Amino acid sequence: MSIFYRLDEQTDNLNPEEKRKRGLYPRVIRQRTVGLRELCERAAKGTTFNAIELEAGVQLAVKRLVEELADGNHVCIEGFGTFSVSAKSSRPATEQHDIRAESISLKRIVFKTSKILMKRSIFQFRRKS
């Protein structure tokens, strides 16, 4: 298993104009998107689990994960990462009484990778020629 990449030239936009540097940065070349059904079929190979049962279990877990996020909870999948939500206001405010619940909405669902997953040596990169 390898993750293919290419090097793209990019400007450093974090520094002021006179200190900006150009450099080569790796970009992952995505091969394709694997859907839930295919993922479950692959996971079921060599086990006593049926791919359809796995898919139903994953769908149930995702449904429950969304419900937990909607309740304001973080959801941690040990060895994988933690899901949480962040909020945004429809307008800026300087006082607490300027913002009401009606003007707050979902900004994004955040995923933070676990340190265990990041340290795994399964991820190997190879330059696409």
C-alpha positions as CSV (number, residue, x, y, z in Angstrom):
1,M,0.0,0.0,0.0
2,S,1.3,3.4,-0.9
3,I,0.0,6.9,-1.0
4,F,1.0,8.6,-4.3
5,Y,2.0,12.3,-4.3
6,R,3.3,15.0,-6.6
7,L,5.2,18.1,-5.8
8,D,3.5,21.4,-6.5
9,E,5.1,24.8,-6.4
10,Q,3.4,27.2,-4.0
11,T,3.9,30.6,-2.4
12,D,4.1,31.0,1.3
13,N,1.2,33.3,2.1
14,L,1.8,33.5,5.8
15,N,4.7,36.0,5.7
16,P,4.6,39.6,4.6
17,E,5.1,40.3,0.8
18,E,8.8,41.0,1.0
19,K,9.6,37.7,3.0
20,R,7.4,35.3,1.0
21,K,9.1,32.2,-0.3
22,R,8.2,29.8,-3.0
23,G,8.7,26.2,-2.4
24,L,7.6,22.7,-3.4
25,Y,4.8,21.1,-1.4
26,P,3.6,17.5,-1.6
27,R,0.0,17.0,-2.8
28,V,-1.6,13.6,-2.4
29,I,-2.9,12.1,-5.6
30,R,-6.3,10.6,-4.8
31,Q,-6.8,7.3,-6.6
32,R,-10.6,7.1,-6.1
33,T,-13.4,7.3,-3.6
34,V,-14.4,4.1,-1.8
35,G,-18.0,4.0,-0.7
36,L,-19.5,2.4,2.4
37,R,-20.7,-0.7,0.6
38,E,-17.3,-1.5,-0.9
39,L,-15.6,-0.7,2.4
40,C,-17.8,-3.2,4.2
41,E,-17.4,-5.8,1.5
42,R,-13.6,-5.5,1.8
43,A,-13.8,-5.6,5.6
44,A,-16.0,-8.7,5.6
45,K,-13.5,-10.8,3.6
46,G,-11.9,-13.4,5.7
47,T,-14.3,-12.9,8.6
48,T,-17.6,-14.5,9.7
49,F,-19.4,-11.2,9.2
50,N,-21.7,-10.5,6.2
51,A,-21.0,-7.3,4.3
52,I,-24.6,-6.2,4.5
53,E,-24.6,-6.7,8.3
54,L,-21.4,-4.6,8.6
55,E,-22.9,-1.9,6.4
56,A,-26.1,-1.8,8.5
57,G,-23.9,-1.6,11.7
58,V,-21.8,1.2,10.3
59,Q,-24.9,3.1,9.2
60,L,-26.4,2.7,12.7
61,A,-23.2,3.9,14.3
62,V,-23.1,7.0,12.0
63,K,-26.7,7.8,12.8
64,R,-26.0,7.6,16.5
65,L,-22.8,9.6,16.1
66,V,-24.8,12.4,14.4
67,E,-27.4,12.3,17.3
68,E,-24.6,12.6,19.9
69,L,-23.1,15.6,18.0
70,A,-26.6,17.1,17.9
71,D,-26.7,16.8,21.7
72,G,-23.5,18.7,22.0
73,N,-21.3,15.8,22.8
74,H,-17.9,14.9,21.3
75,V,-17.6,11.4,19.9
76,C,-14.3,9.6,20.2
77,I,-13.5,6.5,18.2
78,E,-10.5,5.1,20.0
79,G,-7.5,4.7,17.8
80,F,-9.1,6.8,15.0
81,G,-10.1,10.2,16.2
82,T,-12.7,12.5,17.8
83,F,-15.7,14.3,16.1
84,S,-17.1,17.5,17.5
85,V,-19.1,20.5,16.3
86,S,-18.2,24.2,16.1
87,A,-20.6,27.1,15.9
88,K,-20.8,30.5,14.2
89,S,-22.8,33.6,14.7
90,S,-24.7,35.3,11.9
91,R,-23.5,38.6,13.1
92,P,-20.6,40.0,15.2
93,A,-21.4,41.0,18.8
94,T,-19.6,42.8,21.6
95,E,-21.9,42.0,24.4
96,Q,-23.3,38.6,25.5
97,H,-26.9,39.8,25.3
98,D,-26.4,40.8,21.6
99,I,-26.4,37.1,20.6
100,R,-29.4,34.7,20.9
101,A,-29.6,31.0,20.1
102,E,-31.5,31.8,16.9
103,S,-28.5,33.6,15.4
104,I,-26.1,30.8,16.1
105,S,-25.7,27.9,13.5
106,L,-23.4,25.0,12.8
107,K,-20.1,26.1,11.4
108,R,-18.6,22.7,10.7
109,I,-18.2,19.2,12.0
110,V,-14.6,18.9,13.2
111,F,-12.5,15.7,13.1
112,K,-9.3,15.5,15.1
113,T,-7.2,12.5,14.3
114,S,-6.0,10.4,17.2
115,K,-2.2,10.4,18.0
116,I,-2.2,6.6,17.8
117,L,-3.5,6.7,14.2
118,M,-0.9,9.4,13.2
119,K,2.0,7.3,14.6
120,R,1.0,4.1,12.7
121,S,3.6,3.1,10.1
122,I,1.0,1.8,7.6
123,F,1.1,5.2,5.8
124,Q,3.8,5.1,3.2
125,F,4.3,7.7,0.5
126,R,5.6,7.1,-3.0
127,R,6.2,9.8,-5.7
128,K,4.2,9.4,-8.8
129,S,6.5,9.3,-11.8
